[in-house]
Amino acid sequence: MKAPVGKARGIPLKPKRRVRDYASFIYRSHKEAGPNAVRSSEFLACRQLRFPQPILLKLVSLEASRLSKTNRLKEITLQEISAAVTLVQKRIGSRAAA
């Protein structure tokens, strides 16, 4: 009779973080801070497009999380958020023109 063979033990893999985790974190932090905390001129220009603010925050947070994931960063910096704002502005502007 043979002895039972155990599993090969290696380094356990880290669970992959989903992009939505980052996006929901940014969205929640914006909701807690309130509209007075966001003072970016680009964001204020975005608000003039008559787009609902919760949806706008969700779009920006999702885009910022994609950018941080693309840059392989574990945290979202102000640079990603400002880049996400400009990308969302362009996307909304192109849809409004069409």
BELLINNOR-V65581 format. One record per residue. SS is DSSP state (H for helix, E for strand, - for the rest). PHI is phi as a letter, one per 20 degrees, with the letter a starting at -180 (none if undefined). PSI is psi as a letter, one per 40 degrees, with the letter a starting at -180 (999 if undefined). Layout:
ss=SS phi=PHI psi=PSI
ss=SS phi=PHI psi=PSI
This chain:
ss=- phi=none psi=h
ss=- phi=e psi=i
ss=- phi=f psi=i
ss=- phi=f psi=h
ss=- phi=e psi=h
ss=- phi=e psi=i
ss=- phi=f psi=i
ss=- phi=f psi=h
ss=- phi=e psi=h
ss=- phi=c psi=a
ss=- phi=f psi=h
ss=- phi=f psi=h
ss=- phi=f psi=i
ss=- phi=f psi=h
ss=- phi=f psi=h
ss=- phi=f psi=h
ss=- phi=e psi=h
ss=- phi=e psi=i
ss=H phi=f psi=d
ss=H phi=f psi=d
ss=H phi=f psi=d
ss=H phi=f psi=d
ss=H phi=f psi=d
ss=H phi=f psi=d
ss=H phi=f psi=d
ss=H phi=f psi=d
ss=H phi=f psi=d
ss=H phi=f psi=d
ss=H phi=f psi=d
ss=H phi=f psi=d
ss=H phi=f psi=d
ss=H phi=f psi=d
ss=H phi=f psi=d
ss=- phi=n psi=i
ss=- phi=f psi=d
ss=- phi=f psi=d
ss=- phi=f psi=d
ss=- phi=e psi=h
ss=- phi=d psi=e
ss=- phi=f psi=h
ss=H phi=f psi=d
ss=H phi=f psi=d
ss=H phi=f psi=d
ss=H phi=f psi=d
ss=H phi=f psi=d
ss=H phi=f psi=d
ss=H phi=f psi=d
ss=- phi=f psi=e
ss=- phi=e psi=e
ss=- phi=l psi=f
ss=- phi=d psi=h
ss=- phi=g psi=h
ss=H phi=f psi=d
ss=H phi=f psi=d
ss=H phi=f psi=d
ss=H phi=f psi=d
ss=H phi=f psi=d
ss=H phi=f psi=d
ss=H phi=f psi=d
ss=H phi=f psi=d
ss=H phi=f psi=d
ss=H phi=f psi=d
ss=H phi=f psi=d
ss=H phi=f psi=d
ss=H phi=f psi=d
ss=H phi=f psi=d
ss=H phi=f psi=d
ss=H phi=f psi=d
ss=H phi=f psi=d
ss=H phi=f psi=d
ss=- phi=e psi=e
ss=- phi=l psi=f
ss=- phi=d psi=i
ss=- phi=e psi=e
ss=- phi=c psi=i
ss=- phi=e psi=h
ss=- phi=e psi=i
ss=H phi=f psi=d
ss=H phi=f psi=d
ss=H phi=f psi=d
ss=H phi=f psi=d
ss=H phi=f psi=d
ss=H phi=f psi=d
ss=H phi=f psi=d
ss=H phi=f psi=d
ss=H phi=f psi=d
ss=H phi=f psi=d
ss=H phi=f psi=d
ss=H phi=g psi=d
ss=H phi=f psi=d
ss=H phi=f psi=d
ss=H phi=f psi=d
ss=H phi=f psi=d
ss=H phi=f psi=d
ss=H phi=f psi=d
ss=H phi=f psi=d
ss=H phi=f psi=d
ss=- phi=f psi=999
